[in-house]
């Protein structure tokens, strides 16, 4: 559907414009057309989505902007790229081309980390967020665990720039580096390592939604033939960084819980196991989402 077609048919009343946008998005196969139409309308008129019913007519400028945004969403540009932000726990994270859009399921990973850090009683825990992307996890931990010292590591320059932008004015320290080798000065001193690494199997490249395939950076998605290259790298990096008794949480594909747990259970240092308390944990939808473990004491 072309932009000119959307503009020609765009009505003046907001509710009618939303209905028209809903139909266009549904026809294009967008998974949540009503939600996205309302989110973009709220963005254009500058009000919370629940208050859209209080808005009457759109100005000519608002109609033009709304039509342009709907046309781009019809072409499967991610909603968050259009609005410039993604909600994550208690924060709004700035996102755009070049950075992975944080997903709601990752909030469970961040929440577990926050709960564990608060329960630990450590006044100023050292935290490392590997493959940080937009720095959503790192920022949530810094926001909710007031004494935490949080280092966020991102290899890709475009994503690291988004992380730096989001971290401005916060206690999150962004490092543009390879997660596998970053922060050697912290080896054996970190209280918690967390990561949402690339974990999709290469064979799924043609199976994912266009928003993912065409817009999320490839470096944040693809984890090798079995999708486990990212988790393997995180296990080794966490083993290096964590102090005895330190914790790790690594996100994985929803069918990879047992395999990622096995990566930790099979890691051995000399005669002693490298990890204890290896657990596969679920997201809010009840799907296996991340593995946690404790560095052997």
MARZA-29762 format. One record per residue (C-alpha): y, x, z; residue in one letter. Coordinates in Angstrom, 1 decimal, m for minus. Example, Ala and Ser with C-alpha at 12.3 -4.5 7.8 and 13.67 -1.06 7.14 Angstrom:
% MARZA-29762
<atom><py>m4.5</py><px>12.3</px><pz>7.8</pz><code>A</code></atom>
<atom><py>m1.1</py><px>13.7</px><pz>7.1</pz><code>S</code></atom>
END
This chain:
% MARZA-29762
<atom><py>0.0</py><px>0.0</px><pz>0.0</pz><code>X</code></atom>
<atom><py>3.3</py><px>1.6</px><pz>m1.1</pz><code>X</code></atom>
<atom><py>6.4</py><px>1.9</px><pz>1.0</pz><code>X</code></atom>
<atom><py>8.4</py><px>m0.2</px><pz>m1.5</pz><code>X</code></atom>
<atom><py>5.8</py><px>m3.0</px><pz>m1.1</pz><code>X</code></atom>
<atom><py>6.1</py><px>m2.9</px><pz>2.7</pz><code>X</code></atom>
<atom><py>10.0</py><px>m2.9</px><pz>2.5</pz><code>X</code></atom>
<atom><py>10.1</py><px>m5.8</px><pz>0.0</pz><code>X</code></atom>
<atom><py>8.0</py><px>m8.1</px><pz>2.2</pz><code>X</code></atom>
<atom><py>9.4</py><px>m7.0</px><pz>5.6</pz><code>X</code></atom>
<atom><py>10.9</py><px>m10.1</px><pz>7.3</pz><code>X</code></atom>
<atom><py>13.9</py><px>m10.0</px><pz>9.5</pz><code>X</code></atom>
<atom><py>12.4</py><px>m11.6</px><pz>12.7</pz><code>X</code></atom>
<atom><py>10.6</py><px>m9.0</px><pz>14.8</pz><code>X</code></atom>
<atom><py>7.5</py><px>m11.2</px><pz>15.5</pz><code>X</code></atom>
<atom><py>7.1</py><px>m11.9</px><pz>11.8</pz><code>X</code></atom>
<atom><py>7.6</py><px>m8.2</px><pz>11.0</pz><code>X</code></atom>
<atom><py>4.8</py><px>m7.4</px><pz>13.5</pz><code>X</code></atom>
<atom><py>2.5</py><px>m10.0</px><pz>12.0</pz><code>X</code></atom>
<atom><py>3.2</py><px>m8.6</px><pz>8.5</pz><code>X</code></atom>
<atom><py>2.6</py><px>m5.0</px><pz>9.7</pz><code>X</code></atom>
<atom><py>m0.6</py><px>m6.1</px><pz>11.5</pz><code>X</code></atom>
<atom><py>m2.0</py><px>m7.5</px><pz>8.2</pz><code>X</code></atom>
<atom><py>m1.0</py><px>m4.4</px><pz>6.3</pz><code>X</code></atom>
<atom><py>m2.7</py><px>m2.1</px><pz>8.9</pz><code>X</code></atom>
<atom><py>m5.8</py><px>m4.2</px><pz>9.1</pz><code>X</code></atom>
<atom><py>m6.1</py><px>m4.2</px><pz>5.3</pz><code>X</code></atom>
<atom><py>m5.9</py><px>m0.4</px><pz>5.4</pz><code>X</code></atom>
<atom><py>m8.7</py><px>m0.1</px><pz>7.9</pz><code>X</code></atom>
<atom><py>m6.6</py><px>1.1</px><pz>10.8</pz><code>X</code></atom>
<atom><py>m8.9</py><px>0.6</px><pz>13.9</pz><code>X</code></atom>
<atom><py>m6.3</py><px>m1.1</px><pz>16.2</pz><code>X</code></atom>
<atom><py>m3.8</py><px>m2.8</px><pz>13.8</pz><code>X</code></atom>
<atom><py>m2.2</py><px>m5.2</px><pz>16.3</pz><code>X</code></atom>
<atom><py>m1.8</py><px>m2.6</px><pz>19.0</pz><code>X</code></atom>
<atom><py>m0.3</py><px>0.0</px><pz>16.5</pz><code>X</code></atom>
<atom><py>2.1</py><px>m2.5</px><pz>14.9</pz><code>X</code></atom>
<atom><py>3.4</py><px>m3.5</px><pz>18.4</pz><code>X</code></atom>
<atom><py>3.6</py><px>0.2</px><pz>19.5</pz><code>X</code></atom>
<atom><py>5.7</py><px>1.1</px><pz>16.4</pz><code>X</code></atom>
<atom><py>7.9</py><px>m2.0</px><pz>16.8</pz><code>X</code></atom>
<atom><py>8.6</py><px>m1.0</px><pz>20.5</pz><code>X</code></atom>
<atom><py>9.4</py><px>2.5</px><pz>19.4</pz><code>X</code></atom>
<atom><py>11.8</py><px>1.3</px><pz>16.8</pz><code>X</code></atom>
<atom><py>13.7</py><px>m1.2</px><pz>18.9</pz><code>X</code></atom>
<atom><py>13.6</py><px>1.0</px><pz>22.0</pz><code>X</code></atom>
<atom><py>11.9</py><px>m1.2</px><pz>24.5</pz><code>X</code></atom>
<atom><py>8.6</py><px>m1.3</px><pz>26.4</pz><code>X</code></atom>
<atom><py>5.8</py><px>m3.0</px><pz>24.4</pz><code>X</code></atom>
<atom><py>5.4</py><px>m5.8</px><pz>27.0</pz><code>X</code></atom>
<atom><py>9.1</py><px>m6.8</px><pz>26.4</pz><code>X</code></atom>
<atom><py>8.9</py><px>m7.2</px><pz>22.7</pz><code>X</code></atom>
<atom><py>8.9</py><px>m11.0</px><pz>23.1</pz><code>X</code></atom>
<atom><py>12.5</py><px>m10.7</px><pz>24.3</pz><code>X</code></atom>
<atom><py>13.7</py><px>m9.1</px><pz>21.0</pz><code>X</code></atom>
<atom><py>14.8</py><px>m11.4</px><pz>18.2</pz><code>X</code></atom>
<atom><py>16.1</py><px>m10.1</px><pz>14.9</pz><code>X</code></atom>
<atom><py>15.7</py><px>m6.6</px><pz>13.6</pz><code>X</code></atom>
<atom><py>18.8</py><px>m4.9</px><pz>12.2</pz><code>X</code></atom>
<atom><py>18.7</py><px>m3.7</px><pz>8.6</pz><code>X</code></atom>
<atom><py>18.3</py><px>m0.1</px><pz>9.8</pz><code>X</code></atom>
<atom><py>15.5</py><px>m1.1</px><pz>12.2</pz><code>X</code></atom>
<atom><py>13.7</py><px>m3.0</px><pz>9.4</pz><code>X</code></atom>
<atom><py>13.9</py><px>0.1</px><pz>7.1</pz><code>X</code></atom>
<atom><py>12.6</py><px>2.5</px><pz>9.8</pz><code>X</code></atom>
<atom><py>9.8</py><px>0.1</px><pz>10.9</pz><code>X</code></atom>
<atom><py>8.7</py><px>m0.4</px><pz>7.3</pz><code>X</code></atom>
<atom><py>8.6</py><px>3.4</px><pz>6.7</pz><code>X</code></atom>
<atom><py>6.5</py><px>3.9</px><pz>9.9</pz><code>X</code></atom>
<atom><py>4.1</py><px>1.2</px><pz>8.9</pz><code>X</code></atom>
<atom><py>3.7</py><px>2.7</px><pz>5.5</pz><code>X</code></atom>
<atom><py>2.8</py><px>6.1</px><pz>7.0</pz><code>X</code></atom>
<atom><py>0.4</py><px>4.5</px><pz>9.4</pz><code>X</code></atom>
<atom><py>m1.2</py><px>2.6</px><pz>6.5</pz><code>X</code></atom>
<atom><py>m1.8</py><px>6.1</px><pz>5.0</pz><code>X</code></atom>
<atom><py>m3.5</py><px>7.0</px><pz>8.3</pz><code>X</code></atom>
<atom><py>m0.9</py><px>9.3</px><pz>9.9</pz><code>X</code></atom>
<atom><py>m1.8</py><px>9.2</px><pz>13.6</pz><code>X</code></atom>
<atom><py>0.2</py><px>6.7</px><pz>15.6</pz><code>X</code></atom>
<atom><py>1.1</py><px>9.5</px><pz>18.1</pz><code>X</code></atom>
<atom><py>2.6</py><px>11.7</px><pz>15.4</pz><code>X</code></atom>
<atom><py>4.8</py><px>8.8</px><pz>14.4</pz><code>X</code></atom>
<atom><py>6.1</py><px>8.1</px><pz>17.9</pz><code>X</code></atom>
<atom><py>6.2</py><px>11.8</px><pz>18.8</pz><code>X</code></atom>
<atom><py>4.3</py><px>11.4</px><pz>22.1</pz><code>X</code></atom>
<atom><py>0.9</py><px>10.5</px><pz>23.6</pz><code>X</code></atom>
<atom><py>0.4</py><px>9.0</px><pz>27.1</pz><code>X</code></atom>
<atom><py>m1.8</py><px>11.1</px><pz>29.4</pz><code>X</code></atom>
<atom><py>m2.4</py><px>10.1</px><pz>33.0</pz><code>X</code></atom>
<atom><py>1.1</py><px>9.9</px><pz>34.5</pz><code>X</code></atom>
<atom><py>2.9</py><px>11.9</px><pz>31.7</pz><code>X</code></atom>
<atom><py>4.1</py><px>11.5</px><pz>28.1</pz><code>X</code></atom>
<atom><py>3.0</py><px>14.5</px><pz>26.1</pz><code>X</code></atom>
<atom><py>5.0</py><px>15.5</px><pz>23.0</pz><code>X</code></atom>
<atom><py>2.8</py><px>15.8</px><pz>19.9</pz><code>X</code></atom>
<atom><py>3.1</py><px>16.2</px><pz>16.2</pz><code>X</code></atom>
<atom><py>1.6</py><px>18.0</px><pz>13.2</pz><code>X</code></atom>
<atom><py>m0.3</py><px>21.1</px><pz>14.3</pz><code>X</code></atom>
<atom><py>m1.5</py><px>20.0</px><pz>17.6</pz><code>X</code></atom>
<atom><py>m4.5</py><px>17.9</px><pz>18.8</pz><code>X</code></atom>
<atom><py>m3.6</py><px>14.5</px><pz>20.1</pz><code>X</code></atom>
<atom><py>m4.9</py><px>14.1</px><pz>23.7</pz><code>X</code></atom>
<atom><py>m7.4</py><px>11.3</px><pz>24.1</pz><code>X</code></atom>
<atom><py>m7.8</py><px>8.9</px><pz>26.9</pz><code>X</code></atom>
<atom><py>m11.4</py><px>10.1</px><pz>27.7</pz><code>X</code></atom>
<atom><py>m10.0</py><px>13.5</px><pz>28.5</pz><code>X</code></atom>
<atom><py>m8.1</py><px>11.9</px><pz>31.4</pz><code>X</code></atom>
<atom><py>m11.4</py><px>11.8</px><pz>33.3</pz><code>X</code></atom>
<atom><py>m11.7</py><px>15.6</px><pz>33.0</pz><code>X</code></atom>
<atom><py>m8.2</py><px>16.1</px><pz>34.3</pz><code>X</code></atom>
<atom><py>m8.7</py><px>13.6</px><pz>37.1</pz><code>X</code></atom>
<atom><py>m11.8</py><px>15.4</px><pz>38.3</pz><code>X</code></atom>
<atom><py>m10.0</py><px>18.7</px><pz>38.4</pz><code>X</code></atom>
<atom><py>m7.1</py><px>17.1</px><pz>40.3</pz><code>X</code></atom>
<atom><py>m9.4</py><px>15.5</px><pz>42.9</pz><code>X</code></atom>
<atom><py>m11.4</py><px>18.7</px><pz>43.4</pz><code>X</code></atom>
<atom><py>m8.3</py><px>20.8</px><pz>43.8</pz><code>X</code></atom>
<atom><py>m6.7</py><px>18.4</px><pz>46.3</pz><code>X</code></atom>
<atom><py>m10.0</py><px>18.2</px><pz>48.3</pz><code>X</code></atom>
<atom><py>m10.3</py><px>22.1</px><pz>48.4</pz><code>X</code></atom>
<atom><py>m7.5</py><px>22.6</px><pz>50.7</pz><code>X</code></atom>
<atom><py>m6.3</py><px>25.6</px><pz>48.8</pz><code>X</code></atom>
<atom><py>m2.5</py><px>25.6</px><pz>49.1</pz><code>X</code></atom>
<atom><py>m1.8</py><px>27.5</px><pz>45.8</pz><code>X</code></atom>
<atom><py>m4.9</py><px>27.4</px><pz>43.6</pz><code>X</code></atom>
<atom><py>m5.1</py><px>29.5</px><pz>40.4</pz><code>X</code></atom>
<atom><py>m6.0</py><px>27.3</px><pz>37.5</pz><code>X</code></atom>
<atom><py>m6.7</py><px>28.3</px><pz>33.8</pz><code>X</code></atom>
<atom><py>m6.7</py><px>25.7</px><pz>31.0</pz><code>X</code></atom>
<atom><py>m8.4</py><px>27.2</px><pz>28.0</pz><code>X</code></atom>
<atom><py>m7.9</py><px>25.7</px><pz>24.5</pz><code>X</code></atom>
<atom><py>m5.0</py><px>23.9</px><pz>26.0</pz><code>X</code></atom>
<atom><py>m3.6</py><px>22.4</px><pz>22.8</pz><code>X</code></atom>
<atom><py>m0.6</py><px>20.3</px><pz>23.8</pz><code>X</code></atom>
<atom><py>m1.1</py><px>21.4</px><pz>27.5</pz><code>X</code></atom>
<atom><py>m1.9</py><px>17.9</px><pz>28.6</pz><code>X</code></atom>
<atom><py>m4.6</py><px>18.9</px><pz>31.1</pz><code>X</code></atom>
<atom><py>m2.5</py><px>21.8</px><pz>32.4</pz><code>X</code></atom>
<atom><py>0.6</py><px>19.7</px><pz>32.8</pz><code>X</code></atom>
<atom><py>m1.3</py><px>16.9</px><pz>34.6</pz><code>X</code></atom>
<atom><py>m2.8</py><px>19.4</px><pz>37.1</pz><code>X</code></atom>
<atom><py>0.6</py><px>21.0</px><pz>37.7</pz><code>X</code></atom>
<atom><py>2.2</py><px>17.6</px><pz>38.2</pz><code>X</code></atom>
<atom><py>m0.4</py><px>16.2</px><pz>40.6</pz><code>X</code></atom>
<atom><py>m1.4</py><px>19.3</px><pz>42.5</pz><code>X</code></atom>
<atom><py>2.0</py><px>20.5</px><pz>43.7</pz><code>X</code></atom>
<atom><py>1.1</py><px>24.1</px><pz>44.7</pz><code>X</code></atom>
<atom><py>m1.1</py><px>24.9</px><pz>41.7</pz><code>X</code></atom>
<atom><py>m0.4</py><px>27.9</px><pz>39.6</pz><code>X</code></atom>
<atom><py>m1.5</py><px>26.9</px><pz>36.1</pz><code>X</code></atom>
<atom><py>m2.1</py><px>29.1</px><pz>33.1</pz><code>X</code></atom>
<atom><py>m2.6</py><px>27.4</px><pz>29.7</pz><code>X</code></atom>
<atom><py>m4.2</py><px>29.4</px><pz>26.9</pz><code>X</code></atom>
<atom><py>m3.9</py><px>28.4</px><pz>23.2</pz><code>X</code></atom>
<atom><py>m4.8</py><px>30.6</px><pz>20.2</pz><code>X</code></atom>
<atom><py>m3.3</py><px>28.6</px><pz>17.4</pz><code>X</code></atom>
<atom><py>0.5</py><px>29.3</px><pz>16.9</pz><code>X</code></atom>
<atom><py>1.5</py><px>25.8</px><pz>16.0</pz><code>X</code></atom>
<atom><py>m0.3</py><px>24.2</px><pz>18.9</pz><code>X</code></atom>
<atom><py>0.9</py><px>26.9</px><pz>21.3</pz><code>X</code></atom>
<atom><py>4.5</py><px>26.0</px><pz>20.3</pz><code>X</code></atom>
<atom><py>3.8</py><px>22.4</px><pz>21.3</pz><code>X</code></atom>
<atom><py>2.4</py><px>23.6</px><pz>24.6</pz><code>X</code></atom>
<atom><py>5.5</py><px>25.7</px><pz>25.3</pz><code>X</code></atom>
<atom><py>7.7</py><px>22.7</px><pz>24.4</pz><code>X</code></atom>
<atom><py>5.8</py><px>20.5</px><pz>26.8</pz><code>X</code></atom>
<atom><py>5.7</py><px>23.1</px><pz>29.5</pz><code>X</code></atom>
<atom><py>9.4</py><px>23.8</px><pz>29.5</pz><code>X</code></atom>
<atom><py>10.8</py><px>23.3</px><pz>33.0</pz><code>X</code></atom>
<atom><py>7.3</py><px>23.0</px><pz>34.6</pz><code>X</code></atom>
<atom><py>5.1</py><px>25.4</px><pz>36.5</pz><code>X</code></atom>
<atom><py>2.7</py><px>25.8</px><pz>33.6</pz><code>X</code></atom>
<atom><py>2.6</py><px>29.2</px><pz>32.0</pz><code>X</code></atom>
<atom><py>1.6</py><px>29.2</px><pz>28.4</pz><code>X</code></atom>
<atom><py>m0.2</py><px>32.2</px><pz>26.8</pz><code>X</code></atom>
<atom><py>m0.8</py><px>32.4</px><pz>23.0</pz><code>X</code></atom>
<atom><py>m4.2</py><px>34.1</px><pz>23.1</pz><code>X</code></atom>
<atom><py>m7.9</py><px>33.7</px><pz>22.3</pz><code>X</code></atom>
<atom><py>m9.5</py><px>31.8</px><pz>25.1</pz><code>X</code></atom>
<atom><py>m12.6</py><px>34.0</px><pz>25.0</pz><code>X</code></atom>
<atom><py>m10.7</py><px>37.1</px><pz>26.1</pz><code>X</code></atom>
<atom><py>m7.5</py><px>35.8</px><pz>27.6</pz><code>X</code></atom>
<atom><py>m6.1</py><px>36.8</px><pz>31.1</pz><code>X</code></atom>
<atom><py>m8.3</py><px>39.7</px><pz>32.0</pz><code>X</code></atom>
<atom><py>m6.0</py><px>40.4</px><pz>34.8</pz><code>X</code></atom>
<atom><py>m7.2</py><px>37.2</px><pz>36.5</pz><code>X</code></atom>
<atom><py>m11.0</py><px>38.1</px><pz>36.2</pz><code>X</code></atom>
<atom><py>m12.8</py><px>37.0</px><pz>39.3</pz><code>X</code></atom>
<atom><py>m9.7</py><px>35.4</px><pz>40.9</pz><code>X</code></atom>
<atom><py>m9.4</py><px>31.9</px><pz>39.4</pz><code>X</code></atom>
<atom><py>m10.2</py><px>28.8</px><pz>41.5</pz><code>X</code></atom>
<atom><py>m10.7</py><px>26.4</px><pz>38.5</pz><code>X</code></atom>
<atom><py>m11.2</py><px>26.7</px><pz>34.8</pz><code>X</code></atom>
<atom><py>m10.9</py><px>23.7</px><pz>32.6</pz><code>X</code></atom>
<atom><py>m11.3</py><px>23.3</px><pz>28.8</pz><code>X</code></atom>
<atom><py>m11.4</py><px>20.8</px><pz>26.0</pz><code>X</code></atom>
<atom><py>m12.8</py><px>23.1</px><pz>23.4</pz><code>X</code></atom>
<atom><py>m13.7</py><px>22.3</px><pz>19.8</pz><code>X</code></atom>
<atom><py>m17.1</py><px>20.6</px><pz>20.0</pz><code>X</code></atom>
<atom><py>m17.8</py><px>18.5</px><pz>16.9</pz><code>X</code></atom>
<atom><py>m20.7</py><px>19.6</px><pz>14.7</pz><code>X</code></atom>
<atom><py>m19.6</py><px>20.9</px><pz>11.3</pz><code>X</code></atom>
<atom><py>m21.8</py><px>18.3</px><pz>9.6</pz><code>X</code></atom>
<atom><py>m19.5</py><px>15.5</px><pz>10.8</pz><code>X</code></atom>
<atom><py>m16.6</py><px>16.6</px><pz>8.8</pz><code>X</code></atom>
<atom><py>m16.9</py><px>13.7</px><pz>6.4</pz><code>X</code></atom>
<atom><py>m17.8</py><px>11.2</px><pz>9.0</pz><code>X</code></atom>
<atom><py>m14.7</py><px>11.2</px><pz>11.3</pz><code>X</code></atom>
<atom><py>m11.7</py><px>9.0</px><pz>10.9</pz><code>X</code></atom>
<atom><py>m8.9</py><px>10.1</px><pz>8.5</pz><code>X</code></atom>
<atom><py>m6.5</py><px>10.5</px><pz>11.4</pz><code>X</code></atom>
<atom><py>m8.9</py><px>13.2</px><pz>12.8</pz><code>X</code></atom>
<atom><py>m10.1</py><px>14.8</px><pz>9.6</pz><code>X</code></atom>
<atom><py>m6.7</py><px>15.0</px><pz>7.9</pz><code>X</code></atom>
<atom><py>m4.3</py><px>15.5</px><pz>10.8</pz><code>X</code></atom>
<atom><py>m5.9</py><px>17.0</px><pz>13.9</pz><code>X</code></atom>
<atom><py>m6.0</py><px>20.8</px><pz>13.5</pz><code>X</code></atom>
<atom><py>m9.4</py><px>22.0</px><pz>12.4</pz><code>X</code></atom>
<atom><py>m9.4</py><px>24.7</px><pz>15.0</pz><code>X</code></atom>
<atom><py>m9.4</py><px>22.0</px><pz>17.7</pz><code>X</code></atom>
<atom><py>m12.3</py><px>20.1</px><pz>16.2</pz><code>X</code></atom>
<atom><py>m15.2</py><px>22.0</px><pz>14.8</pz><code>X</code></atom>
<atom><py>m17.7</py><px>23.8</px><pz>17.1</pz><code>X</code></atom>
<atom><py>m20.1</py><px>25.3</px><pz>14.6</pz><code>X</code></atom>
<atom><py>m23.4</py><px>23.9</px><pz>13.2</pz><code>X</code></atom>
<atom><py>m24.5</py><px>22.4</px><pz>16.5</pz><code>X</code></atom>
<atom><py>m21.0</py><px>21.7</px><pz>17.9</pz><code>X</code></atom>
<atom><py>m21.7</py><px>24.0</px><pz>20.9</pz><code>X</code></atom>
<atom><py>m19.8</py><px>27.1</px><pz>19.9</pz><code>X</code></atom>
<atom><py>m16.8</py><px>26.0</px><pz>21.9</pz><code>X</code></atom>
<atom><py>m18.7</py><px>25.1</px><pz>25.1</pz><code>X</code></atom>
<atom><py>m20.7</py><px>28.4</px><pz>24.9</pz><code>X</code></atom>
<atom><py>m17.4</py><px>30.4</px><pz>24.7</pz><code>X</code></atom>
<atom><py>m16.0</py><px>28.5</px><pz>27.7</pz><code>X</code></atom>
<atom><py>m19.1</py><px>29.1</px><pz>29.8</pz><code>X</code></atom>
<atom><py>m18.8</py><px>32.9</px><pz>29.2</pz><code>X</code></atom>
<atom><py>m15.0</py><px>32.9</px><pz>29.8</pz><code>X</code></atom>
<atom><py>m15.3</py><px>30.8</px><pz>33.0</pz><code>X</code></atom>
<atom><py>m18.0</py><px>33.1</px><pz>34.3</pz><code>X</code></atom>
<atom><py>m15.6</py><px>36.0</px><pz>33.8</pz><code>X</code></atom>
<atom><py>m12.5</py><px>34.4</px><pz>35.3</pz><code>X</code></atom>
<atom><py>m13.8</py><px>32.4</px><pz>38.3</pz><code>X</code></atom>
<atom><py>m14.1</py><px>33.8</px><pz>41.8</pz><code>X</code></atom>
<atom><py>m17.3</py><px>33.0</px><pz>43.7</pz><code>X</code></atom>
<atom><py>m17.3</py><px>29.3</px><pz>44.5</pz><code>X</code></atom>
<atom><py>m14.8</py><px>28.6</px><pz>41.7</pz><code>X</code></atom>
<atom><py>m15.2</py><px>25.5</px><pz>39.6</pz><code>X</code></atom>
<atom><py>m15.4</py><px>24.8</px><pz>35.9</pz><code>X</code></atom>
<atom><py>m15.1</py><px>21.6</px><pz>33.9</pz><code>X</code></atom>
<atom><py>m15.7</py><px>21.6</px><pz>30.1</pz><code>X</code></atom>
<atom><py>m15.5</py><px>18.6</px><pz>27.8</pz><code>X</code></atom>
<atom><py>m18.1</py><px>18.0</px><pz>25.2</pz><code>X</code></atom>
<atom><py>m19.3</py><px>15.5</px><pz>22.6</pz><code>X</code></atom>
<atom><py>m20.7</py><px>12.3</px><pz>24.1</pz><code>X</code></atom>
<atom><py>m24.2</py><px>13.2</px><pz>23.0</pz><code>X</code></atom>
<atom><py>m24.1</py><px>16.8</px><pz>24.2</pz><code>X</code></atom>
<atom><py>m24.3</py><px>16.5</px><pz>28.0</pz><code>X</code></atom>
<atom><py>m27.8</py><px>17.9</px><pz>28.4</pz><code>X</code></atom>
<atom><py>m27.3</py><px>20.7</px><pz>26.0</pz><code>X</code></atom>
<atom><py>m24.0</py><px>21.8</px><pz>27.6</pz><code>X</code></atom>
<atom><py>m25.6</py><px>21.6</px><pz>31.1</pz><code>X</code></atom>
<atom><py>m28.4</py><px>23.8</px><pz>29.8</pz><code>X</code></atom>
<atom><py>m25.9</py><px>26.4</px><pz>28.7</pz><code>X</code></atom>
<atom><py>m24.8</py><px>26.8</px><pz>32.3</pz><code>X</code></atom>
<atom><py>m28.2</py><px>26.5</px><pz>33.8</pz><code>X</code></atom>
<atom><py>m29.6</py><px>29.3</px><pz>31.6</pz><code>X</code></atom>
<atom><py>m26.8</py><px>31.8</px><pz>32.3</pz><code>X</code></atom>
<atom><py>m28.0</py><px>34.5</px><pz>34.6</pz><code>X</code></atom>
<atom><py>m26.4</py><px>37.5</px><pz>36.2</pz><code>X</code></atom>
<atom><py>m29.0</py><px>40.1</px><pz>37.3</pz><code>X</code></atom>
<atom><py>m31.4</py><px>38.4</px><pz>39.6</pz><code>X</code></atom>
<atom><py>m29.1</py><px>35.5</px><pz>40.7</pz><code>X</code></atom>
<atom><py>m28.0</py><px>32.4</px><pz>38.8</pz><code>X</code></atom>
<atom><py>m24.4</py><px>32.5</px><pz>37.5</pz><code>X</code></atom>
<atom><py>m23.9</py><px>28.8</px><pz>38.3</pz><code>X</code></atom>
<atom><py>m24.7</py><px>26.2</px><pz>40.9</pz><code>X</code></atom>
<atom><py>m24.2</py><px>22.4</px><pz>41.1</pz><code>X</code></atom>
<atom><py>m24.3</py><px>21.9</px><pz>37.3</pz><code>X</code></atom>
<atom><py>m23.5</py><px>18.2</px><pz>36.7</pz><code>X</code></atom>
<atom><py>m23.0</py><px>16.0</px><pz>33.6</pz><code>X</code></atom>
<atom><py>m20.2</py><px>13.6</px><pz>34.3</pz><code>X</code></atom>
<atom><py>m19.1</py><px>10.4</px><pz>32.5</pz><code>X</code></atom>
<atom><py>m15.7</py><px>9.1</px><pz>31.2</pz><code>X</code></atom>
<atom><py>m14.4</py><px>5.7</px><pz>32.1</pz><code>X</code></atom>
<atom><py>m16.5</py><px>4.1</px><pz>29.3</pz><code>X</code></atom>
<atom><py>m19.7</py><px>5.5</px><pz>30.9</pz><code>X</code></atom>
<atom><py>m20.3</py><px>8.1</px><pz>28.2</pz><code>X</code></atom>
<atom><py>m21.4</py><px>11.6</px><pz>29.0</pz><code>X</code></atom>
<atom><py>m18.1</py><px>13.5</px><pz>28.6</pz><code>X</code></atom>
<atom><py>m17.9</py><px>16.8</px><pz>30.6</pz><code>X</code></atom>
<atom><py>m20.0</py><px>19.2</px><pz>32.5</pz><code>X</code></atom>
<atom><py>m18.9</py><px>20.7</px><pz>35.8</pz><code>X</code></atom>
<atom><py>m20.4</py><px>23.7</px><pz>37.7</pz><code>X</code></atom>
<atom><py>m19.6</py><px>26.0</px><pz>40.6</pz><code>X</code></atom>
<atom><py>m19.6</py><px>29.8</px><pz>40.3</pz><code>X</code></atom>
<atom><py>m22.5</py><px>31.2</px><pz>42.3</pz><code>X</code></atom>
<atom><py>m21.3</py><px>32.7</px><pz>45.6</pz><code>X</code></atom>
END
